Amino acid sequence: MAKTSTTTIAVTVSGDGETASYAPPGTPMSNTAAPNGGTVRTALTAGDNTVTPPTGAIGVVISPSTSSANAKTLKVAGGDTGLPIRPNAPTLYAFPDAAAAFIINVAADEVLNLHWV
């Protein structure tokens, strides 16, 4: 049976008597051929960890523990210096046209939740 995944991003800032909300163009991000499986707990070891998306995935939400202090870098190739990501907050990585393997570099062994979009 086909699965549909919908990912929504919204930002609300409030304070000092003002409230502003923003939903970027292209949200919700929807995939009518989403892979099955839901959230996958993934054990990573210190250093580069290659992650291969399942068939049909158009993105992934990378969710570390909210108490994690381990530095993390998202890369597309081993020699890439990558893009640092917040160690204790979720990151949405929307793949280019075709899903390809990517690398999550972690400073120490850690288990992350990966939710395929």
N, CA, C and O atoms as CSV, one atom per row, in Angstrom:
chain,resi,resn,atom,element,x,y,z
A,1,MET,N,N,0.843,-1.177,0.000
A,1,MET,CA,C,0.000,0.000,0.000
A,1,MET,C,C,0.891,1.244,0.000
A,1,MET,O,O,1.879,1.307,0.732
A,2,ALA,N,N,0.540,2.213,-0.812
A,2,ALA,CA,C,1.307,3.458,-0.899
A,2,ALA,C,C,1.144,4.273,0.382
A,2,ALA,O,O,0.086,4.277,1.011
A,3,LYS,N,N,2.213,4.954,0.743
A,3,LYS,CA,C,2.198,5.805,1.924
A,3,LYS,C,C,2.411,7.248,1.488
A,3,LYS,O,O,3.107,7.505,0.506
A,4,THR,N,N,1.820,8.185,2.209
A,4,THR,CA,C,2.050,9.602,1.965
A,4,THR,C,C,2.668,10.208,3.211
A,4,THR,O,O,2.174,10.022,4.323
A,5,SER,N,N,3.759,10.939,3.006
A,5,SER,CA,C,4.433,11.639,4.094
A,5,SER,C,C,4.284,13.136,3.845
A,5,SER,O,O,4.493,13.608,2.728
A,6,THR,N,N,3.925,13.872,4.879
A,6,THR,CA,C,3.805,15.322,4.779
A,6,THR,C,C,4.622,15.958,5.892
A,6,THR,O,O,4.433,15.645,7.068
A,7,THR,N,N,5.534,16.857,5.516
A,7,THR,CA,C,6.382,17.551,6.477
A,7,THR,C,C,6.079,19.039,6.389
A,7,THR,O,O,6.119,19.627,5.309
A,8,THR,N,N,5.779,19.636,7.519
A,8,THR,CA,C,5.438,21.052,7.565
A,8,THR,C,C,6.470,21.801,8.401
A,8,THR,O,O,6.899,21.317,9.448
A,9,ILE,N,N,6.866,22.985,7.933
A,9,ILE,CA,C,7.780,23.841,8.669
A,9,ILE,C,C,7.066,25.165,8.922
A,9,ILE,O,O,6.513,25.764,8.000
A,10,ALA,N,N,7.080,25.611,10.157
A,10,ALA,CA,C,6.488,26.903,10.496
A,10,ALA,C,C,7.329,27.547,11.595
A,10,ALA,O,O,7.814,26.869,12.502
A,11,VAL,N,N,7.490,28.845,11.500
A,11,VAL,CA,C,8.252,29.597,12.493
A,11,VAL,C,C,7.342,30.670,13.073
A,11,VAL,O,O,6.715,31.430,12.335
A,12,THR,N,N,7.273,30.726,14.404
A,12,THR,CA,C,6.519,31.778,15.078
A,12,THR,C,C,7.447,32.446,16.075
A,12,THR,O,O,8.068,31.776,16.900
A,13,VAL,N,N,7.541,33.764,16.001
A,13,VAL,CA,C,8.344,34.551,16.932
A,13,VAL,C,C,7.396,35.498,17.647
A,13,VAL,O,O,6.618,36.208,17.009
A,14,SER,N,N,7.463,35.507,18.978
A,14,SER,CA,C,6.576,36.408,19.716
A,14,SER,C,C,7.308,37.025,20.894
A,14,SER,O,O,8.253,36.447,21.430
A,15,GLY,N,N,6.862,38.193,21.282
A,15,GLY,CA,C,7.433,38.908,22.417
A,15,GLY,C,C,7.400,40.394,22.172
A,15,GLY,O,O,7.246,40.836,21.033
A,16,ASP,N,N,7.542,41.166,23.220
A,16,ASP,CA,C,7.524,42.626,23.122
A,16,ASP,C,C,6.280,43.139,22.400
A,16,ASP,O,O,6.338,44.129,21.671
A,17,GLY,N,N,5.151,42.451,22.613
A,17,GLY,CA,C,3.888,42.909,22.027
A,17,GLY,C,C,3.714,42.561,20.553
A,17,GLY,O,O,2.755,43.019,19.933
A,18,GLU,N,N,4.602,41.773,19.979
A,18,GLU,CA,C,4.493,41.403,18.566
A,18,GLU,C,C,4.514,39.889,18.405
A,18,GLU,O,O,5.106,39.164,19.206
A,19,THR,N,N,3.854,39.437,17.352
A,19,THR,CA,C,3.918,38.033,16.964
A,19,THR,C,C,4.044,37.985,15.454
A,19,THR,O,O,3.283,38.636,14.737
A,20,ALA,N,N,5.006,37.212,14.973
A,20,ALA,CA,C,5.199,37.050,13.533
A,20,ALA,C,C,5.274,35.556,13.235
A,20,ALA,O,O,5.923,34.801,13.958
A,21,SER,N,N,4.612,35.144,12.171
A,21,SER,CA,C,4.629,33.749,11.749
A,21,SER,C,C,5.098,33.651,10.318
A,21,SER,O,O,4.858,34.547,9.508
A,22,TYR,N,N,5.775,32.548,10.008
A,22,TYR,CA,C,6.289,32.344,8.658
A,22,TYR,C,C,6.247,30.854,8.321
A,22,TYR,O,O,6.682,30.015,9.109
A,23,ALA,N,N,5.724,30.542,7.156
A,23,ALA,CA,C,5.776,29.186,6.602
A,23,ALA,C,C,6.435,29.332,5.236
A,23,ALA,O,O,5.879,29.979,4.349
A,24,PRO,N,N,7.612,28.739,5.057
A,24,PRO,CA,C,8.331,28.929,3.800
A,24,PRO,C,C,7.587,28.338,2.607
A,24,PRO,O,O,6.809,27.397,2.760
A,25,PRO,N,N,7.830,28.898,1.405
A,25,PRO,CA,C,7.239,28.330,0.204
A,25,PRO,C,C,7.670,26.863,0.070
A,25,PRO,O,O,8.782,26.500,0.454
A,26,GLY,N,N,6.804,26.048,-0.465
A,26,GLY,CA,C,7.129,24.639,-0.650
A,26,GLY,C,C,6.747,23.773,0.533
A,26,GLY,O,O,6.998,22.568,0.523
A,27,THR,N,N,6.133,24.378,1.572
A,27,THR,CA,C,5.645,23.554,2.669
A,27,THR,C,C,4.127,23.605,2.661
A,27,THR,O,O,3.558,24.660,2.380
A,28,PRO,N,N,3.476,22.539,2.950
A,28,PRO,CA,C,4.100,21.294,3.363
A,28,PRO,C,C,4.800,20.579,2.214
A,28,PRO,O,O,4.403,20.685,1.054
A,29,MET,N,N,5.858,19.845,2.575
A,29,MET,CA,C,6.579,19.013,1.618
A,29,MET,C,C,5.880,17.651,1.651
A,29,MET,O,O,5.778,17.034,2.711
A,30,SER,N,N,5.407,17.188,0.513
A,30,SER,CA,C,4.625,15.965,0.483
A,30,SER,C,C,5.252,14.934,-0.445
A,30,SER,O,O,5.762,15.274,-1.513
A,31,ASN,N,N,5.210,13.676,-0.029
A,31,ASN,CA,C,5.734,12.571,-0.822
A,31,ASN,C,C,4.675,11.476,-0.831
A,31,ASN,O,O,4.420,10.844,0.193
A,32,THR,N,N,4.060,11.254,-1.992
A,32,THR,CA,C,3.003,10.242,-2.097
A,32,THR,C,C,3.552,8.829,-2.287
A,32,THR,O,O,2.785,7.870,-2.366
A,33,ALA,N,N,4.871,8.701,-2.359
A,33,ALA,CA,C,5.506,7.379,-2.460
A,33,ALA,C,C,6.497,7.196,-1.311
A,33,ALA,O,O,7.590,6.662,-1.497
A,34,ALA,N,N,6.100,7.642,-0.132
A,34,ALA,CA,C,6.994,7.616,1.031
A,34,ALA,C,C,7.385,6.190,1.405
A,34,ALA,O,O,6.577,5.269,1.289
A,35,PRO,N,N,8.630,6.012,1.855
A,35,PRO,CA,C,9.052,4.684,2.290
A,35,PRO,C,C,8.348,4.282,3.580
A,35,PRO,O,O,7.960,5.132,4.381
A,36,ASN,N,N,8.194,3.003,3.762
A,36,ASN,CA,C,7.570,2.479,4.968
A,36,ASN,C,C,8.604,2.430,6.086
A,36,ASN,O,O,9.801,2.364,5.809
A,37,GLY,N,N,8.181,2.461,7.302
A,37,GLY,CA,C,9.112,2.246,8.394
A,37,GLY,C,C,9.064,3.272,9.506
A,37,GLY,O,O,9.487,2.977,10.624
A,38,GLY,N,N,8.568,4.457,9.241
A,38,GLY,CA,C,8.512,5.460,10.297
A,38,GLY,C,C,9.893,5.855,10.780
A,38,GLY,O,O,10.849,5.868,10.005
A,39,THR,N,N,9.998,6.175,12.054
A,39,THR,CA,C,11.261,6.612,12.639
A,39,THR,C,C,12.168,5.411,12.868
A,39,THR,O,O,11.749,4.386,13.407
A,40,VAL,N,N,13.431,5.561,12.442
A,40,VAL,CA,C,14.408,4.488,12.577
A,40,VAL,C,C,15.517,4.950,13.516
A,40,VAL,O,O,16.203,5.933,13.235
A,41,ARG,N,N,15.693,4.241,14.631
A,41,ARG,CA,C,16.805,4.549,15.551
A,41,ARG,C,C,18.071,4.032,14.891
A,41,ARG,O,O,18.153,2.861,14.518
A,42,THR,N,N,19.065,4.911,14.747
A,42,THR,CA,C,20.274,4.591,14.011
A,42,THR,C,C,21.499,4.866,14.875
A,42,THR,O,O,21.733,5.997,15.302
A,43,ALA,N,N,22.275,3.815,15.127
A,43,ALA,CA,C,23.489,3.949,15.931
A,43,ALA,C,C,24.636,4.402,15.037
A,43,ALA,O,O,24.935,3.766,14.026
A,44,LEU,N,N,25.274,5.500,15.414
A,44,LEU,CA,C,26.413,6.027,14.675
A,44,LEU,C,C,27.662,5.922,15.544
A,44,LEU,O,O,27.590,6.020,16.769
A,45,THR,N,N,28.809,5.720,14.894
A,45,THR,CA,C,30.073,5.687,15.622
A,45,THR,C,C,30.820,6.990,15.356
A,45,THR,O,O,30.544,7.670,14.367
A,46,ALA,N,N,31.744,7.336,16.211
A,46,ALA,CA,C,32.516,8.565,16.047
A,46,ALA,C,C,33.162,8.588,14.668
A,46,ALA,O,O,33.759,7.599,14.243
A,47,GLY,N,N,33.042,9.721,13.965
A,47,GLY,CA,C,33.588,9.867,12.621
A,47,GLY,C,C,32.491,9.869,11.579
A,47,GLY,O,O,31.330,10.133,11.890
A,48,ASP,N,N,32.863,9.569,10.319
A,48,ASP,CA,C,31.918,9.575,9.203
A,48,ASP,C,C,31.063,8.308,9.197
A,48,ASP,O,O,31.581,7.199,9.325
A,49,ASN,N,N,29.749,8.484,9.047
A,49,ASN,CA,C,28.792,7.381,8.952
A,49,ASN,C,C,27.986,7.567,7.678
A,49,ASN,O,O,27.257,8.550,7.546
A,50,THR,N,N,28.106,6.636,6.740
A,50,THR,CA,C,27.356,6.716,5.486
A,50,THR,C,C,25.941,6.216,5.714
A,50,THR,O,O,25.727,5.147,6.287
A,51,VAL,N,N,24.973,7.012,5.254
A,51,VAL,CA,C,23.560,6.676,5.403
A,51,VAL,C,C,22.960,6.583,4.005
A,51,VAL,O,O,23.093,7.512,3.209
A,52,THR,N,N,22.303,5.471,3.706
A,52,THR,CA,C,21.670,5.273,2.401
A,52,THR,C,C,20.159,5.389,2.550
A,52,THR,O,O,19.554,4.601,3.277
A,53,PRO,N,N,19.537,6.354,1.877
A,53,PRO,CA,C,18.086,6.515,1.982
A,53,PRO,C,C,17.348,5.319,1.382
A,53,PRO,O,O,17.818,4.721,0.413
A,54,PRO,N,N,16.199,4.970,1.952
A,54,PRO,CA,C,15.392,3.911,1.351
A,54,PRO,C,C,14.759,4.395,0.044
A,54,PRO,O,O,14.617,5.597,-0.176
A,55,THR,N,N,14.390,3.474,-0.797
A,55,THR,CA,C,13.732,3.789,-2.058
A,55,THR,C,C,12.490,4.647,-1.800
A,55,THR,O,O,11.690,4.345,-0.914
A,56,GLY,N,N,12.343,5.695,-2.566
A,56,GLY,CA,C,11.171,6.564,-2.467
A,56,GLY,C,C,11.356,7.770,-1.570
A,56,GLY,O,O,10.542,8.692,-1.615
A,57,ALA,N,N,12.404,7.794,-0.754
A,57,ALA,CA,C,12.601,8.921,0.168
A,57,ALA,C,C,12.976,10.186,-0.591
A,57,ALA,O,O,13.764,10.139,-1.535
A,58,ILE,N,N,12.410,11.322,-0.176
A,58,ILE,CA,C,12.768,12.619,-0.763
A,58,ILE,C,C,13.463,13.514,0.263
A,58,ILE,O,O,13.856,14.640,-0.041
A,59,GLY,N,N,13.608,12.995,1.475
A,59,GLY,CA,C,14.283,13.746,2.516
A,59,GLY,C,C,14.320,12.947,3.801
A,59,GLY,O,O,13.798,11.835,3.879
A,60,VAL,N,N,14.949,13.535,4.810
A,60,VAL,CA,C,15.048,12.890,6.113
A,60,VAL,C,C,15.048,13.955,7.198
A,60,VAL,O,O,15.605,15.038,7.019
A,61,VAL,N,N,14.423,13.642,8.317
A,61,VAL,CA,C,14.524,14.475,9.509
A,61,VAL,C,C,15.494,13.754,10.437
A,61,VAL,O,O,15.247,12.624,10.858
A,62,ILE,N,N,16.596,14.421,10.747
A,62,ILE,CA,C,17.633,13.885,11.627
A,62,ILE,C,C,17.352,14.436,13.022
A,62,ILE,O,O,17.391,15.648,13.235
A,63,SER,N,N,17.065,13.533,13.979
A,63,SER,CA,C,16.679,13.987,15.316
A,63,SER,C,C,17.576,13.370,16.384
A,63,SER,O,O,17.415,12.202,16.739
A,64,PRO,N,N,18.522,14.159,16.895
A,64,PRO,CA,C,19.338,13.679,18.017
A,64,PRO,C,C,18.575,13.868,19.326
A,64,PRO,O,O,17.506,14.478,19.354
A,65,SER,N,N,19.129,13.349,20.387
A,65,SER,CA,C,18.576,13.586,21.713
A,65,SER,C,C,18.679,15.078,22.035
A,65,SER,O,O,19.643,15.736,21.643
A,66,THR,N,N,17.697,15.603,22.741
A,66,THR,CA,C,17.741,17.024,23.116
A,66,THR,C,C,18.851,17.320,24.121
A,66,THR,O,O,19.170,18.483,24.368
A,67,SER,N,N,19.437,16.278,24.699
A,67,SER,CA,C,20.536,16.481,25.643
A,67,SER,C,C,21.910,16.256,25.004
A,67,SER,O,O,22.930,16.360,25.685
A,68,SER,N,N,21.945,15.949,23.703
A,68,SER,CA,C,23.229,15.679,23.040
A,68,SER,C,C,24.085,16.937,22.952
A,68,SER,O,O,23.589,18.029,22.673
A,69,ALA,N,N,25.379,16.759,23.196
A,69,ALA,CA,C,26.341,17.853,23.038
A,69,ALA,C,C,27.384,17.492,21.981
A,69,ALA,O,O,28.326,18.252,21.758
A,70,ASN,N,N,27.222,16.332,21.328
A,70,ASN,CA,C,28.180,15.881,20.311
A,70,ASN,C,C,28.078,16.715,19.044
A,70,ASN,O,O,26.989,16.887,18.498
A,71,ALA,N,N,29.199,17.228,18.580
A,71,ALA,CA,C,29.219,17.965,17.313
A,71,ALA,C,C,28.805,17.030,16.189
A,71,ALA,O,O,29.152,15.849,16.185
A,72,LYS,N,N,28.044,17.585,15.218
A,72,LYS,CA,C,27.572,16.813,14.071
A,72,LYS,C,C,27.763,17.626,12.801
A,72,LYS,O,O,27.585,18.843,12.791
A,73,THR,N,N,28.131,16.926,11.723
A,73,THR,CA,C,28.315,17.569,10.422
A,73,THR,C,C,27.621,16.722,9.371
A,73,THR,O,O,27.765,15.500,9.352
A,74,LEU,N,N,26.871,17.373,8.499
A,74,LEU,CA,C,26.190,16.709,7.391
A,74,LEU,C,C,27.051,16.881,6.147
A,74,LEU,O,O,27.430,18.000,5.802
A,75,LYS,N,N,27.364,15.765,5.464
A,75,LYS,CA,C,28.239,15.798,4.289
A,75,LYS,C,C,27.609,15.032,3.131
A,75,LYS,O,O,26.751,14.172,3.330
A,76,VAL,N,N,28.051,15.360,1.914
A,76,VAL,CA,C,27.613,14.595,0.742
A,76,VAL,C,C,28.718,13.687,0.217
A,76,VAL,O,O,28.453,12.814,-0.609
A,77,ALA,N,N,29.954,13.875,0.682
A,77,ALA,CA,C,31.086,13.032,0.278
A,77,ALA,C,C,32.121,13.039,1.392
A,77,ALA,O,O,32.166,13.963,2.204
A,78,GLY,N,N,32.960,11.993,1.425
A,78,GLY,CA,C,33.939,11.842,2.489
A,78,GLY,C,C,34.908,12.999,2.638
A,78,GLY,O,O,35.233,13.378,3.764
A,79,GLY,N,N,35.383,13.575,1.533
A,79,GLY,CA,C,36.340,14.675,1.600
A,79,GLY,C,C,35.701,16.022,1.840
A,79,GLY,O,O,36.400,17.019,2.022
A,80,ASP,N,N,34.383,16.066,1.842
A,80,ASP,CA,C,33.623,17.294,2.033
A,80,ASP,C,C,33.807,17.801,3.463
A,80,ASP,O,O,33.779,17.009,4.405
A,81,THR,N,N,33.997,19.120,3.638
A,81,THR,CA,C,34.082,19.666,4.999
A,81,THR,C,C,32.703,19.693,5.650
A,81,THR,O,O,32.599,19.719,6.876
A,82,GLY,N,N,31.655,19.688,4.849
A,82,GLY,CA,C,30.296,19.542,5.347
A,82,GLY,C,C,29.687,20.796,5.922
A,82,GLY,O,O,30.259,21.885,5.869
A,83,LEU,N,N,28.510,20.602,6.472
A,83,LEU,CA,C,27.726,21.675,7.062
A,83,LEU,C,C,27.435,21.296,8.511
A,83,LEU,O,O,26.737,20.313,8.758
A,84,PRO,N,N,27.953,22.055,9.470
A,84,PRO,CA,C,27.662,21.727,10.870
A,84,PRO,C,C,26.166,21.859,11.138
A,84,PRO,O,O,25.514,22.780,10.646
A,85,ILE,N,N,25.633,20.927,11.923
A,85,ILE,CA,C,24.226,21.003,12.315
A,85,ILE,C,C,24.155,21.053,13.835
A,85,ILE,O,O,25.063,20.588,14.524
A,86,ARG,N,N,23.094,21.607,14.339
A,86,ARG,CA,C,22.934,21.765,15.785
A,86,ARG,C,C,22.954,20.384,16.448
A,86,ARG,O,O,22.261,19.475,15.990
A,87,PRO,N,N,23.731,20.214,17.509
A,87,PRO,CA,C,23.900,18.884,18.091
A,87,PRO,C,C,22.665,18.309,18.780
A,87,PRO,O,O,22.571,17.094,18.951
A,88,ASN,N,N,21.708,19.165,19.182
A,88,ASN,CA,C,20.582,18.670,19.972
A,88,ASN,C,C,19.213,19.103,19.449
A,88,ASN,O,O,18.245,19.166,20.207
A,89,ALA,N,N,19.136,19.402,18.151
A,89,ALA,CA,C,17.866,19.819,17.562
A,89,ALA,C,C,17.674,19.117,16.213
A,89,ALA,O,O,18.655,18.757,15.561
A,90,PRO,N,N,16.426,18.922,15.791
A,90,PRO,CA,C,16.182,18.240,14.522
A,90,PRO,C,C,16.647,19.064,13.323
A,90,PRO,O,O,16.640,20.295,13.343
A,91,THR,N,N,17.051,18.340,12.279
A,91,THR,CA,C,17.459,18.949,11.013
A,91,THR,C,C,16.699,18.267,9.894
A,91,THR,O,O,16.670,17.038,9.826
A,92,LEU,N,N,16.076,19.053,9.007
A,92,LEU,CA,C,15.427,18.503,7.818
A,92,LEU,C,C,16.387,18.629,6.656
A,92,LEU,O,O,16.836,19.728,6.331
A,93,TYR,N,N,16.704,17.507,6.027
A,93,TYR,CA,C,17.537,17.494,4.825
A,93,TYR,C,C,16.655,17.022,3.683
A,93,TYR,O,O,16.332,15.839,3.579
A,94,ALA,N,N,16.265,17.973,2.817
A,94,ALA,CA,C,15.478,17.652,1.617
A,94,ALA,C,C,16.462,17.337,0.501
A,94,ALA,O,O,17.279,18.178,0.129
A,95,PHE,N,N,16.381,16.123,-0.030
A,95,PHE,CA,C,17.348,15.671,-1.022
A,95,PHE,C,C,17.215,16.428,-2.340
A,95,PHE,O,O,16.138,16.923,-2.672
A,96,PRO,N,N,18.332,16.516,-3.099
A,96,PRO,CA,C,18.239,17.017,-4.466
A,96,PRO,C,C,17.353,16.072,-5.279
A,96,PRO,O,O,16.694,15.208,-4.701
A,97,ASP,N,N,17.324,16.213,-6.578
A,97,ASP,CA,C,16.414,15.437,-7.430
A,97,ASP,C,C,16.409,13.940,-7.139
A,97,ASP,O,O,15.341,13.328,-7.117
A,98,ALA,N,N,17.559,13.344,-6.918
A,98,ALA,CA,C,17.620,11.909,-6.649
A,98,ALA,C,C,18.252,11.683,-5.278
A,98,ALA,O,O,19.288,12.263,-4.953
A,99,ALA,N,N,17.616,10.837,-4.487
A,99,ALA,CA,C,18.169,10.528,-3.165
A,99,ALA,C,C,19.458,9.732,-3.338
A,99,ALA,O,O,19.491,8.727,-4.048
A,100,ALA,N,N,20.492,10.183,-2.697
A,100,ALA,CA,C,21.774,9.484,-2.743
A,100,ALA,C,C,22.300,9.358,-1.320
A,100,ALA,O,O,21.859,10.072,-0.420
A,101,ALA,N,N,23.233,8.456,-1.128
A,101,ALA,CA,C,23.834,8.292,0.193
A,101,ALA,C,C,24.449,9.612,0.641
A,101,ALA,O,O,24.923,10.400,-0.177
A,102,PHE,N,N,24.434,9.837,1.934
A,102,PHE,CA,C,25.049,11.028,2.515
A,102,PHE,C,C,25.764,10.599,3.783
A,102,PHE,O,O,25.662,9.444,4.196
A,103,ILE,N,N,26.480,11.512,4.396
A,103,ILE,CA,C,27.293,11.188,5.566
A,103,ILE,C,C,26.875,12.075,6.732
A,103,ILE,O,O,26.670,13.280,6.582
A,104,ILE,N,N,26.755,11.445,7.900
A,104,ILE,CA,C,26.606,12.200,9.143
A,104,ILE,C,C,27.874,11.919,9.944
A,104,ILE,O,O,28.154,10.778,10.313
A,105,ASN,N,N,28.633,12.980,10.206
A,105,ASN,CA,C,29.834,12.855,11.014
A,105,ASN,C,C,29.465,13.256,12.431
A,105,ASN,O,O,28.897,14.325,12.653
A,106,VAL,N,N,29.793,12.388,13.399
A,106,VAL,CA,C,29.529,12.696,14.803
A,106,VAL,C,C,30.831,12.642,15.586
A,106,VAL,O,O,31.725,11.859,15.265
A,107,ALA,N,N,30.933,13.473,16.611
A,107,ALA,CA,C,32.153,13.562,17.418
A,107,ALA,C,C,32.332,12.354,18.321
A,107,ALA,O,O,33.459,12.017,18.684
A,108,ALA,N,N,31.237,11.695,18.690
A,108,ALA,CA,C,31.292,10.527,19.570
A,108,ALA,C,C,30.136,9.600,19.224
A,108,ALA,O,O,29.161,10.024,18.603
A,109,ASP,N,N,30.240,8.342,19.623
A,109,ASP,CA,C,29.167,7.382,19.367
A,109,ASP,C,C,27.836,7.949,19.867
A,109,ASP,O,O,27.762,8.542,20.943
A,110,GLU,N,N,26.792,7.755,19.065
A,110,GLU,CA,C,25.482,8.303,19.429
A,110,GLU,C,C,24.394,7.598,18.637
A,110,GLU,O,O,24.630,7.131,17.522
A,111,VAL,N,N,23.204,7.523,19.213
A,111,VAL,CA,C,22.042,7.000,18.509
A,111,VAL,C,C,21.149,8.173,18.133
A,111,VAL,O,O,20.758,8.969,18.986
A,112,LEU,N,N,20.830,8.271,16.836
A,112,LEU,CA,C,19.945,9.324,16.326
A,112,LEU,C,C,18.669,8.694,15.815
A,112,LEU,O,O,18.650,7.509,15.479
A,113,ASN,N,N,17.608,9.469,15.752
A,113,ASN,CA,C,16.385,9.039,15.089
A,113,ASN,C,C,16.389,9.625,13.685
A,113,ASN,O,O,16.591,10.827,13.507
A,114,LEU,N,N,16.164,8.771,12.686
A,114,LEU,CA,C,16.022,9.214,11.294
A,114,LEU,C,C,14.592,8.930,10.876
A,114,LEU,O,O,14.124,7.795,10.972
A,115,HIS,N,N,13.899,9.954,10.415
A,115,HIS,CA,C,12.543,9.770,9.915
A,115,HIS,C,C,12.545,10.111,8.432
A,115,HIS,O,O,12.748,11.260,8.042
A,116,TRP,N,N,12.315,9.096,7.619
A,116,TRP,CA,C,12.372,9.269,6.161
A,116,TRP,C,C,11.109,9.915,5.652
A,116,TRP,O,O,10.002,9.481,5.970
A,117,VAL,N,N,11.280,10.955,4.857
A,117,VAL,CA,C,10.159,11.719,4.285
A,117,VAL,C,C,9.895,11.206,2.880
A,117,VAL,O,O,8.995,11.700,2.201
